[in-house]
Amino acid sequence: MKFVVHTQTLENYGAHAESGKFADGMAYWKFKSGDTYVVSGLDRMQDAVAFVAAISIENGIGWKEFPCHYTTYDEWLAEMADDSEDYREYKMESAKHVDPRESTKRG
């Protein structure tokens, strides 16, 4: 079975010139883009989300990335049904295809 896990990133503009810490009043987080992972080789959604978390989570003072939305592969394809063919192709080509059986990263 295939699953699709989307990540969200946040950038702390306060960390560019100041401490970036909430305690100092210098945190200024902004949503940024994320990535889409098509996960093969697992039978359960929660395992796919945990695997993507293991290979993608970042939790620094200036940048964070974490899983935020997940679906089955078939649901993802259905969500794109009204998109143009070019846009669907772009989404599918820009997704990161991962499989824990082939991964050299942690997880």
LUMMI-591934 format. One record per residue: residue in three letters; z, y, x of N, C-alpha, C, O in turn. Coordinates in Angstrom, 3 decimals, always signed. Layout:
REM LUMMI-591934
node r=ALA; nup=Z; nnorth=Y; neast=X; caup=Z; canorth=Y; caeast=X; cup=Z; cnorth=Y; ceast=X; oup=Z; onorth=Y; oeast=X
...
//
This chain:
REM LUMMI-591934
node r=MET; nup=+0.000; nnorth=-1.180; neast=+0.846; caup=+0.000; canorth=+0.000; caeast=+0.000; cup=+0.000; cnorth=+1.244; ceast=+0.892; oup=+0.520; onorth=+1.223; oeast=+2.008
node r=LYS; nup=-0.584; nnorth=+2.312; neast=+0.388; caup=-0.596; canorth=+3.579; caeast=+1.126; cup=+0.222; cnorth=+4.622; ceast=+0.371; oup=+0.257; onorth=+4.651; oeast=-0.859
node r=PHE; nup=+0.873; nnorth=+5.470; neast=+1.150; caup=+1.652; canorth=+6.576; caeast=+0.603; cup=+1.211; cnorth=+7.866; ceast=+1.280; oup=+0.683; onorth=+7.844; oeast=+2.392
node r=VAL; nup=+1.429; nnorth=+8.982; neast=+0.608; caup=+1.104; canorth=+10.287; caeast=+1.167; cup=+2.380; cnorth=+11.112; ceast=+1.184; oup=+3.029; onorth=+11.304; oeast=+0.156
node r=VAL; nup=+2.726; nnorth=+11.593; neast=+2.366; caup=+3.930; canorth=+12.394; caeast=+2.545; cup=+3.518; cnorth=+13.759; ceast=+3.089; oup=+2.849; onorth=+13.855; oeast=+4.118
node r=HIS; nup=+3.926; nnorth=+14.807; neast=+2.385; caup=+3.631; canorth=+16.180; caeast=+2.798; cup=+4.884; cnorth=+16.770; ceast=+3.438; oup=+6.001; onorth=+16.518; oeast=+2.986
node r=THR; nup=+4.686; nnorth=+17.549; neast=+4.483; caup=+5.810; canorth=+18.248; caeast=+5.104; cup=+5.701; cnorth=+19.745; ceast=+4.852; oup=+4.622; onorth=+20.270; oeast=+4.575
node r=GLN; nup=+6.819; nnorth=+20.406; neast=+4.953; caup=+6.911; canorth=+21.870; caeast=+4.844; cup=+7.461; cnorth=+22.392; ceast=+6.163; oup=+8.342; onorth=+21.770; oeast=+6.757
node r=THR; nup=+6.960; nnorth=+23.505; neast=+6.616; caup=+7.519; canorth=+24.131; caeast=+7.808; cup=+8.078; cnorth=+25.502; ceast=+7.450; oup=+7.642; onorth=+26.152; oeast=+6.500
node r=LEU; nup=+9.039; nnorth=+25.908; neast=+8.229; caup=+9.662; canorth=+27.230; caeast=+8.119; cup=+9.718; cnorth=+27.840; ceast=+9.507; oup=+10.024; onorth=+27.149; oeast=+10.479
node r=GLU; nup=+9.426; nnorth=+29.128; neast=+9.608; caup=+9.530; canorth=+29.842; caeast=+10.881; cup=+10.576; cnorth=+30.936; ceast=+10.730; oup=+10.593; onorth=+31.660; oeast=+9.734
node r=ASN; nup=+11.443; nnorth=+31.049; neast=+11.724; caup=+12.495; canorth=+32.061; caeast=+11.722; cup=+12.032; cnorth=+33.260; ceast=+12.552; oup=+12.101; onorth=+33.245; oeast=+13.781
node r=TYR; nup=+11.566; nnorth=+34.284; neast=+11.868; caup=+11.093; canorth=+35.483; caeast=+12.563; cup=+12.240; cnorth=+36.179; ceast=+13.290; oup=+12.013; onorth=+36.900; oeast=+14.261
node r=GLY; nup=+13.452; nnorth=+35.970; neast=+12.831; caup=+14.606; canorth=+36.570; caeast=+13.492; cup=+14.878; cnorth=+35.993; ceast=+14.863; oup=+15.589; onorth=+36.605; oeast=+15.661
node r=ALA; nup=+14.323; nnorth=+34.825; neast=+15.153; caup=+14.536; canorth=+34.196; caeast=+16.456; cup=+13.559; cnorth=+34.695; ceast=+17.512; oup=+13.691; onorth=+34.351; oeast=+18.686
node r=HIS; nup=+12.576; nnorth=+35.504; neast=+17.108; caup=+11.594; canorth=+36.000; caeast=+18.074; cup=+12.179; cnorth=+37.087; ceast=+18.983; oup=+11.870; onorth=+37.140; oeast=+20.173
node r=ALA; nup=+13.013; nnorth=+37.939; neast=+18.421; caup=+13.541; canorth=+39.046; caeast=+19.222; cup=+15.064; cnorth=+39.099; ceast=+19.231; oup=+15.658; onorth=+39.787; oeast=+20.062
node r=GLU; nup=+15.695; nnorth=+38.380; neast=+18.317; caup=+17.159; canorth=+38.386; caeast=+18.212; cup=+17.657; cnorth=+36.943; ceast=+18.268; oup=+16.910; onorth=+36.036; oeast=+18.635
node r=SER; nup=+18.914; nnorth=+36.739; neast=+17.905; caup=+19.498; canorth=+35.398; caeast=+17.963; cup=+18.918; cnorth=+34.465; ceast=+16.908; oup=+18.869; onorth=+33.253; oeast=+17.118
node r=GLY; nup=+18.477; nnorth=+35.011; neast=+15.775; caup=+17.963; canorth=+34.180; caeast=+14.701; cup=+19.029; cnorth=+33.481; ceast=+13.887; oup=+18.713; onorth=+32.684; oeast=+13.004
node r=LYS; nup=+20.284; nnorth=+33.767; neast=+14.171; caup=+21.397; canorth=+33.069; caeast=+13.517; cup=+21.819; cnorth=+33.772; ceast=+12.230; oup=+21.815; onorth=+34.999; oeast=+12.141
node r=PHE; nup=+22.181; nnorth=+32.966; neast=+11.241; caup=+22.714; canorth=+33.513; caeast=+9.999; cup=+24.002; cnorth=+34.282; ceast=+10.260; oup=+24.218; onorth=+35.344; oeast=+9.677
node r=ALA; nup=+24.858; nnorth=+33.755; neast=+11.131; caup=+26.159; canorth=+34.376; caeast=+11.418; cup=+25.999; cnorth=+35.798; ceast=+11.971; oup=+26.872; onorth=+36.642; oeast=+11.768
node r=ASP; nup=+24.904; nnorth=+36.062; neast=+12.659; caup=+24.638; canorth=+37.389; caeast=+13.222; cup=+23.832; cnorth=+38.275; ceast=+12.275; oup=+23.554; onorth=+39.433; oeast=+12.587
node r=GLY; nup=+23.460; nnorth=+37.729; neast=+11.123; caup=+22.616; canorth=+38.476; caeast=+10.193; cup=+21.180; cnorth=+38.612; ceast=+10.690; oup=+20.454; onorth=+39.505; oeast=+10.254
node r=MET; nup=+20.771; nnorth=+37.739; neast=+11.593; caup=+19.460; canorth=+37.852; caeast=+12.216; cup=+18.480; cnorth=+36.770; ceast=+11.774; oup=+17.388; onorth=+36.675; oeast=+12.333
node r=ALA; nup=+18.838; nnorth=+35.958; neast=+10.793; caup=+17.929; canorth=+34.922; caeast=+10.303; cup=+16.941; cnorth=+35.547; ceast=+9.328; oup=+17.331; onorth=+36.298; oeast=+8.434
node r=TYR; nup=+15.679; nnorth=+35.237; neast=+9.502; caup=+14.641; canorth=+35.708; caeast=+8.590; cup=+13.580; cnorth=+34.625; ceast=+8.511; oup=+12.565; onorth=+34.677; oeast=+9.205
node r=TRP; nup=+13.830; nnorth=+33.636; neast=+7.648; caup=+12.975; canorth=+32.471; caeast=+7.533; cup=+11.808; cnorth=+32.733; ceast=+6.592; oup=+11.966; onorth=+33.372; oeast=+5.551
node r=LYS; nup=+10.634; nnorth=+32.233; neast=+6.969; caup=+9.439; canorth=+32.339; caeast=+6.129; cup=+8.795; cnorth=+30.956; ceast=+6.025; oup=+8.702; onorth=+30.221; oeast=+7.009
node r=PHE; nup=+8.353; nnorth=+30.618; neast=+4.806; caup=+7.620; canorth=+29.374; caeast=+4.623; cup=+6.279; cnorth=+29.461; ceast=+5.334; oup=+5.609; onorth=+30.494; oeast=+5.305
node r=LYS; nup=+5.908; nnorth=+28.386; neast=+5.958; caup=+4.607; canorth=+28.245; caeast=+6.607; cup=+3.951; cnorth=+26.993; ceast=+6.047; oup=+4.476; onorth=+26.378; oeast=+5.119
node r=SER; nup=+2.827; nnorth=+26.617; neast=+6.596; caup=+2.145; canorth=+25.417; caeast=+6.124; cup=+2.894; cnorth=+24.174; ceast=+6.585; oup=+3.924; onorth=+24.266; oeast=+7.253
node r=GLY; nup=+2.386; nnorth=+23.062; neast=+6.235; caup=+2.932; canorth=+21.786; caeast=+6.690; cup=+1.787; cnorth=+20.849; ceast=+6.980; oup=+0.643; onorth=+21.279; oeast=+7.130
node r=ASP; nup=+2.089; nnorth=+19.580; neast=+7.060; caup=+1.074; canorth=+18.566; caeast=+7.311; cup=+1.082; cnorth=+17.539; ceast=+6.186; oup=+2.048; onorth=+17.421; oeast=+5.433
node r=THR; nup=+0.001; nnorth=+16.814; neast=+6.095; caup=-0.113; canorth=+15.709; caeast=+5.160; cup=-0.277; cnorth=+14.437; ceast=+5.971; oup=-1.143; onorth=+14.353; oeast=+6.843
node r=TYR; nup=+0.555; nnorth=+13.449; neast=+5.682; caup=+0.520; canorth=+12.161; caeast=+6.366; cup=+0.124; cnorth=+11.079; ceast=+5.363; oup=+0.748; onorth=+10.950; oeast=+4.309
node r=VAL; nup=-0.896; nnorth=+10.312; neast=+5.682; caup=-1.252; canorth=+9.130; caeast=+4.915; cup=-0.648; cnorth=+7.951; ceast=+5.671; oup=-1.036; onorth=+7.656; oeast=+6.801
node r=VAL; nup=+0.302; nnorth=+7.288; neast=+5.031; caup=+1.083; canorth=+6.234; caeast=+5.690; cup=+0.620; cnorth=+4.867; ceast=+5.190; oup=+0.632; onorth=+4.597; oeast=+3.989
node r=SER; nup=+0.217; nnorth=+4.023; neast=+6.115; caup=-0.154; canorth=+2.634; caeast=+5.815; cup=+0.883; cnorth=+1.713; ceast=+6.443; oup=+1.653; onorth=+2.124; oeast=+7.311
node r=GLY; nup=+0.892; nnorth=+0.477; neast=+5.998; caup=+1.714; canorth=-0.534; caeast=+6.648; cup=+3.133; cnorth=-0.655; ceast=+6.125; oup=+3.945; onorth=-1.373; oeast=+6.709
node r=LEU; nup=+3.446; nnorth=+0.027; neast=+5.044; caup=+4.780; canorth=-0.069; caeast=+4.460; cup=+4.659; cnorth=-0.365; ceast=+2.969; oup=+3.653; onorth=-0.028; oeast=+2.345
node r=ASP; nup=+5.675; nnorth=-0.990; neast=+2.405; caup=+5.645; canorth=-1.388; caeast=+1.001; cup=+6.434; cnorth=-0.469; ceast=+0.085; oup=+6.311; onorth=-0.564; oeast=-1.136
node r=ARG; nup=+7.252; nnorth=+0.432; neast=+0.659; caup=+8.123; canorth=+1.261; caeast=-0.178; cup=+7.995; cnorth=+2.732; ceast=+0.192; oup=+7.901; onorth=+3.096; oeast=+1.364
node r=MET; nup=+7.994; nnorth=+3.559; neast=-0.836; caup=+7.883; canorth=+5.013; caeast=-0.648; cup=+8.974; cnorth=+5.532; ceast=+0.285; oup=+8.688; onorth=+6.296; oeast=+1.207
node r=GLN; nup=+10.216; nnorth=+5.124; neast=+0.054; caup=+11.320; canorth=+5.650; caeast=+0.866; cup=+11.170; cnorth=+5.285; ceast=+2.342; oup=+11.606; onorth=+6.038; oeast=+3.212
node r=ASP; nup=+10.560; nnorth=+4.142; neast=+2.628; caup=+10.305; canorth=+3.787; caeast=+4.024; cup=+9.236; cnorth=+4.696; ceast=+4.620; oup=+9.331; onorth=+5.093; oeast=+5.782
node r=ALA; nup=+8.215; nnorth=+5.027; neast=+3.823; caup=+7.159; canorth=+5.933; caeast=+4.299; cup=+7.733; cnorth=+7.321; ceast=+4.575; oup=+7.399; onorth=+7.938; oeast=+5.587
node r=VAL; nup=+8.598; nnorth=+7.819; neast=+3.678; caup=+9.211; canorth=+9.135; caeast=+3.880; cup=+10.097; cnorth=+9.114; ceast=+5.121; oup=+10.061; onorth=+10.050; oeast=+5.920
node r=ALA; nup=+10.888; nnorth=+8.063; neast=+5.292; caup=+11.757; canorth=+7.961; caeast=+6.469; cup=+10.942; cnorth=+7.886; ceast=+7.754; oup=+11.331; onorth=+8.469; oeast=+8.766
node r=PHE; nup=+9.814; nnorth=+7.173; neast=+7.727; caup=+8.971; canorth=+7.092; caeast=+8.917; cup=+8.391; cnorth=+8.449; ceast=+9.275; oup=+8.414; onorth=+8.848; oeast=+10.439
node r=VAL; nup=+7.868; nnorth=+9.164; neast=+8.281; caup=+7.321; canorth=+10.501; caeast=+8.545; cup=+8.428; cnorth=+11.421; ceast=+9.045; oup=+8.198; onorth=+12.220; oeast=+9.952
node r=ALA; nup=+9.613; nnorth=+11.324; neast=+8.474; caup=+10.738; canorth=+12.134; caeast=+8.964; cup=+11.003; cnorth=+11.825; ceast=+10.438; oup=+11.230; onorth=+12.738; oeast=+11.232
node r=ALA; nup=+10.975; nnorth=+10.561; neast=+10.799; caup=+11.262; canorth=+10.164; caeast=+12.176; cup=+10.244; cnorth=+10.729; ceast=+13.164; oup=+10.596; onorth=+11.043; oeast=+14.301
node r=ILE; nup=+8.984; nnorth=+10.862; neast=+12.742; caup=+7.962; canorth=+11.337; caeast=+13.679; cup=+7.685; cnorth=+12.833; ceast=+13.565; oup=+6.974; onorth=+13.391; oeast=+14.401
node r=SER; nup=+8.239; nnorth=+13.496; neast=+12.538; caup=+7.852; canorth=+14.897; caeast=+12.346; cup=+8.995; cnorth=+15.893; ceast=+12.268; oup=+8.784; onorth=+17.075; oeast=+12.537
node r=ILE; nup=+10.190; nnorth=+15.466; neast=+11.914; caup=+11.261; canorth=+16.439; caeast=+11.680; cup=+11.539; cnorth=+17.251; ceast=+12.943; oup=+11.689; onorth=+16.722; oeast=+14.044
node r=GLU; nup=+11.599; nnorth=+18.538; neast=+12.728; caup=+12.040; canorth=+19.466; caeast=+13.772; cup=+13.085; cnorth=+20.356; ceast=+13.126; oup=+12.926; onorth=+20.776; oeast=+11.979
node r=ASN; nup=+14.155; nnorth=+20.646; neast=+13.855; caup=+15.247; canorth=+21.428; caeast=+13.276; cup=+15.805; cnorth=+22.385; ceast=+14.321; oup=+16.968; onorth=+22.282; oeast=+14.713
node r=GLY; nup=+14.972; nnorth=+23.311; neast=+14.764; caup=+15.398; canorth=+24.275; caeast=+15.764; cup=+15.742; cnorth=+25.621; ceast=+15.143; oup=+15.595; onorth=+25.816; oeast=+13.936
node r=ILE; nup=+16.198; nnorth=+26.542; neast=+15.973; caup=+16.571; canorth=+27.885; caeast=+15.516; cup=+15.345; cnorth=+28.699; ceast=+15.106; oup=+15.462; onorth=+29.637; oeast=+14.317
node r=GLY; nup=+14.183; nnorth=+28.352; neast=+15.629; caup=+12.986; canorth=+29.128; caeast=+15.331; cup=+11.987; cnorth=+28.432; ceast=+14.437; oup=+11.079; onorth=+29.075; oeast=+13.910
node r=TRP; nup=+12.131; nnorth=+27.121; neast=+14.252; caup=+11.125; canorth=+26.358; caeast=+13.509; cup=+11.760; cnorth=+25.120; ceast=+12.909; oup=+12.567; onorth=+24.458; oeast=+13.561
node r=LYS; nup=+11.407; nnorth=+24.801; neast=+11.683; caup=+11.873; canorth=+23.589; caeast=+11.023; cup=+10.690; cnorth=+22.932; ceast=+10.331; oup=+9.807; onorth=+23.616; oeast=+9.813
node r=GLU; nup=+10.674; nnorth=+21.616; neast=+10.323; caup=+9.672; canorth=+20.860; caeast=+9.575; cup=+10.353; cnorth=+19.648; ceast=+8.975; oup=+11.162; onorth=+18.991; oeast=+9.629
node r=PHE; nup=+10.020; nnorth=+19.352; neast=+7.718; caup=+10.685; canorth=+18.260; caeast=+7.012; cup=+9.804; cnorth=+17.786; ceast=+5.859; oup=+9.016; onorth=+18.568; oeast=+5.328
node r=PRO; nup=+9.927; nnorth=+16.503; neast=+5.460; caup=+9.185; canorth=+16.011; caeast=+4.301; cup=+9.640; cnorth=+16.735; ceast=+3.035; oup=+10.834; onorth=+16.964; oeast=+2.843
node r=CYS; nup=+8.695; nnorth=+17.091; neast=+2.179; caup=+9.061; canorth=+17.833; caeast=+0.970; cup=+8.438; cnorth=+17.279; ceast=-0.304; oup=+8.922; onorth=+17.577; oeast=-1.396
node r=HIS; nup=+7.387; nnorth=+16.486; neast=-0.198; caup=+6.703; canorth=+15.979; caeast=-1.385; cup=+6.011; cnorth=+14.680; ceast=-1.002; oup=+5.474; onorth=+14.559; oeast=+0.100
node r=TYR; nup=+6.021; nnorth=+13.716; neast=-1.901; caup=+5.401; canorth=+12.441; caeast=-1.582; cup=+4.869; cnorth=+11.780; ceast=-2.845; oup=+5.425; onorth=+11.929; oeast=-3.933
node r=THR; nup=+3.782; nnorth=+11.049; neast=-2.666; caup=+3.113; canorth=+10.351; caeast=-3.762; cup=+2.499; cnorth=+9.068; ceast=-3.218; oup=+2.473; onorth=+8.837; oeast=-2.009
node r=THR; nup=+2.011; nnorth=+8.248; neast=-4.123; caup=+1.183; canorth=+7.132; caeast=-3.675; cup=-0.183; cnorth=+7.698; ceast=-3.301; oup=-0.529; onorth=+8.817; oeast=-3.679
node r=TYR; nup=-0.933; nnorth=+6.929; neast=-2.573; caup=-2.278; canorth=+7.350; caeast=-2.175; cup=-3.153; cnorth=+7.567; ceast=-3.411; oup=-3.909; onorth=+8.536; oeast=-3.476
node r=ASP; nup=-3.049; nnorth=+6.667; neast=-4.386; caup=-3.851; canorth=+6.798; caeast=-5.607; cup=-3.493; cnorth=+8.057; ceast=-6.383; oup=-4.378; onorth=+8.718; oeast=-6.927
node r=GLU; nup=-2.207; nnorth=+8.398; neast=-6.441; caup=-1.792; canorth=+9.634; caeast=-7.115; cup=-2.355; cnorth=+10.856; ceast=-6.390; oup=-2.776; onorth=+11.821; oeast=-7.028
node r=TRP; nup=-2.361; nnorth=+10.814; neast=-5.065; caup=-2.906; canorth=+11.922; caeast=-4.265; cup=-4.392; cnorth=+12.109; ceast=-4.560; oup=-4.859; onorth=+13.233; oeast=-4.743
node r=LEU; nup=-5.129; nnorth=+11.001; neast=-4.604; caup=-6.551; canorth=+11.084; caeast=-4.932; cup=-6.748; cnorth=+11.668; ceast=-6.326; oup=-7.641; onorth=+12.490; oeast=-6.531
node r=ALA; nup=-5.923; nnorth=+11.254; neast=-7.288; caup=-6.030; canorth=+11.772; caeast=-8.653; cup=-5.728; cnorth=+13.269; ceast=-8.705; oup=-6.346; onorth=+14.001; oeast=-9.478
node r=GLU; nup=-4.773; nnorth=+13.729; neast=-7.879; caup=-4.444; canorth=+15.165; caeast=-7.827; cup=-5.631; cnorth=+15.993; ceast=-7.351; oup=-5.744; onorth=+17.172; oeast=-7.686
node r=MET; nup=-6.509; nnorth=+15.382; neast=-6.575; caup=-7.656; canorth=+16.098; caeast=-6.022; cup=-8.911; cnorth=+15.978; ceast=-6.881; oup=-9.973; onorth=+16.465; oeast=-6.491
node r=ALA; nup=-8.804; nnorth=+15.340; neast=-8.038; caup=-9.983; canorth=+15.055; caeast=-8.867; cup=-10.763; cnorth=+16.307; ceast=-9.240; oup=-11.990; onorth=+16.255; oeast=-9.331
node r=ASP; nup=-10.091; nnorth=+17.425; neast=-9.457; caup=-10.785; canorth=+18.650; caeast=-9.865; cup=-11.219; cnorth=+19.519; ceast=-8.689; oup=-11.865; onorth=+20.548; oeast=-8.887
node r=ASP; nup=-10.873; nnorth=+19.122; neast=-7.481; caup=-11.279; canorth=+19.874; caeast=-6.293; cup=-12.765; cnorth=+19.630; ceast=-6.011; oup=-13.323; onorth=+18.612; oeast=-6.420
node r=SER; nup=-13.383; nnorth=+20.556; neast=-5.322; caup=-14.771; canorth=+20.341; caeast=-4.922; cup=-14.839; cnorth=+19.177; ceast=-3.936; oup=-13.847; onorth=+18.841; oeast=-3.289
node r=GLU; nup=-15.997; nnorth=+18.578; neast=-3.831; caup=-16.166; canorth=+17.454; caeast=-2.913; cup=-15.877; cnorth=+17.869; ceast=-1.469; oup=-15.263; onorth=+17.114; oeast=-0.715
node r=ASP; nup=-16.319; nnorth=+19.066; neast=-1.088; caup=-16.066; canorth=+19.561; caeast=+0.270; cup=-14.573; cnorth=+19.719; ceast=+0.539; oup=-14.090; onorth=+19.374; oeast=+1.617
node r=TYR; nup=-13.844; nnorth=+20.243; neast=-0.452; caup=-12.407; canorth=+20.449; caeast=-0.259; cup=-11.660; cnorth=+19.114; ceast=-0.203; oup=-10.738; onorth=+18.952; oeast=+0.596
node r=ARG; nup=-12.056; nnorth=+18.161; neast=-1.049; caup=-11.444; canorth=+16.821; caeast=-1.002; cup=-11.685; cnorth=+16.191; ceast=+0.367; oup=-10.780; onorth=+15.606; oeast=+0.962
node r=GLU; nup=-12.916; nnorth=+16.317; neast=+0.854; caup=-13.252; canorth=+15.756; caeast=+2.161; cup=-12.426; cnorth=+16.417; ceast=+3.265; oup=-11.934; onorth=+15.742; oeast=+4.169
node r=TYR; nup=-12.281; nnorth=+17.727; neast=+3.186; caup=-11.464; canorth=+18.452; caeast=+4.166; cup=-10.018; cnorth=+17.949; ceast=+4.144; oup=-9.435; onorth=+17.684; oeast=+5.196
node r=LYS; nup=-9.445; nnorth=+17.817; neast=+2.954; caup=-8.059; canorth=+17.342; caeast=+2.841; cup=-7.902; cnorth=+15.942; ceast=+3.430; oup=-6.927; onorth=+15.656; oeast=+4.126
node r=MET; nup=-8.858; nnorth=+15.086; neast=+3.147; caup=-8.762; canorth=+13.705; caeast=+3.633; cup=-8.939; cnorth=+13.638; ceast=+5.147; oup=-8.279; onorth=+12.847; oeast=+5.821
node r=GLU; nup=-9.828; nnorth=+14.466; neast=+5.674; caup=-10.059; canorth=+14.458; caeast=+7.129; cup=-8.926; cnorth=+15.131; ceast=+7.895; oup=-8.643; onorth=+14.754; oeast=+9.032
node r=SER; nup=-8.277; nnorth=+16.119; neast=+7.291; caup=-7.211; canorth=+16.823; caeast=+8.004; cup=-5.857; cnorth=+16.117; ceast=+7.901; oup=-4.924; onorth=+16.461; oeast=+8.626
node r=ALA; nup=-5.746; nnorth=+15.143; neast=+7.014; caup=-4.504; canorth=+14.377; caeast=+6.907; cup=-4.313; cnorth=+13.542; ceast=+8.173; oup=-5.276; onorth=+13.075; oeast=+8.781
node r=LYS; nup=-3.065; nnorth=+13.369; neast=+8.546; caup=-2.730; canorth=+12.529; caeast=+9.697; cup=-2.504; cnorth=+11.108; ceast=+9.191; oup=-1.605; onorth=+10.865; oeast=+8.386
node r=HIS; nup=-3.304; nnorth=+10.196; neast=+9.656; caup=-3.196; canorth=+8.802; caeast=+9.231; cup=-2.286; cnorth=+8.072; ceast=+10.218; oup=-2.579; onorth=+7.988; oeast=+11.411
node r=VAL; nup=-1.178; nnorth=+7.546; neast=+9.695; caup=-0.182; canorth=+6.911; caeast=+10.556; cup=+0.187; cnorth=+5.538; ceast=+10.006; oup=+0.080; onorth=+5.273; oeast=+8.809
node r=ASP; nup=+0.621; nnorth=+4.683; neast=+10.911; caup=+1.048; canorth=+3.338; caeast=+10.562; cup=+2.154; cnorth=+2.966; ceast=+11.538; oup=+1.924; onorth=+2.960; oeast=+12.748
node r=PRO; nup=+3.342; nnorth=+2.656; neast=+11.046; caup=+4.443; canorth=+2.355; caeast=+11.968; cup=+4.178; cnorth=+1.147; ceast=+12.859; oup=+4.790; onorth=+1.018; oeast=+13.920
node r=ARG; nup=+3.290; nnorth=+0.274; neast=+12.451; caup=+2.951; canorth=-0.896; caeast=+13.277; cup=+2.155; cnorth=-0.503; ceast=+14.512; oup=+2.066; onorth=-1.266; oeast=+15.473
node r=GLU; nup=+1.568; nnorth=+0.713; neast=+14.478; caup=+0.730; canorth=+1.173; caeast=+15.578; cup=+1.317; cnorth=+2.383; ceast=+16.295; oup=+0.711; onorth=+2.904; oeast=+17.231
node r=SER; nup=+2.489; nnorth=+2.830; neast=+15.863; caup=+3.063; canorth=+4.071; caeast=+16.385; cup=+3.774; cnorth=+3.856; ceast=+17.712; oup=+4.487; onorth=+2.872; oeast=+17.908
node r=THR; nup=+3.558; nnorth=+4.807; neast=+18.621; caup=+4.292; canorth=+4.793; caeast=+19.881; cup=+5.422; cnorth=+5.810; ceast=+19.852; oup=+6.219; onorth=+5.896; oeast=+20.786
node r=LYS; nup=+5.485; nnorth=+6.597; neast=+18.745; caup=+6.570; canorth=+7.566; caeast=+18.595; cup=+7.796; cnorth=+6.879; ceast=+18.049; oup=+7.749; onorth=+5.711; oeast=+17.664
node r=ARG; nup=+8.902; nnorth=+7.613; neast=+18.017; caup=+10.131; canorth=+7.052; caeast=+17.465; cup=+9.924; cnorth=+6.736; ceast=+15.981; oup=+8.977; onorth=+7.228; oeast=+15.368
node r=GLY; nup=+10.770; nnorth=+5.952; neast=+15.430; caup=+10.656; canorth=+5.611; caeast=+14.021; cup=+10.957; cnorth=+4.220; ceast=+13.839; oup=+10.919; onorth=+3.722; oeast=+12.714
//
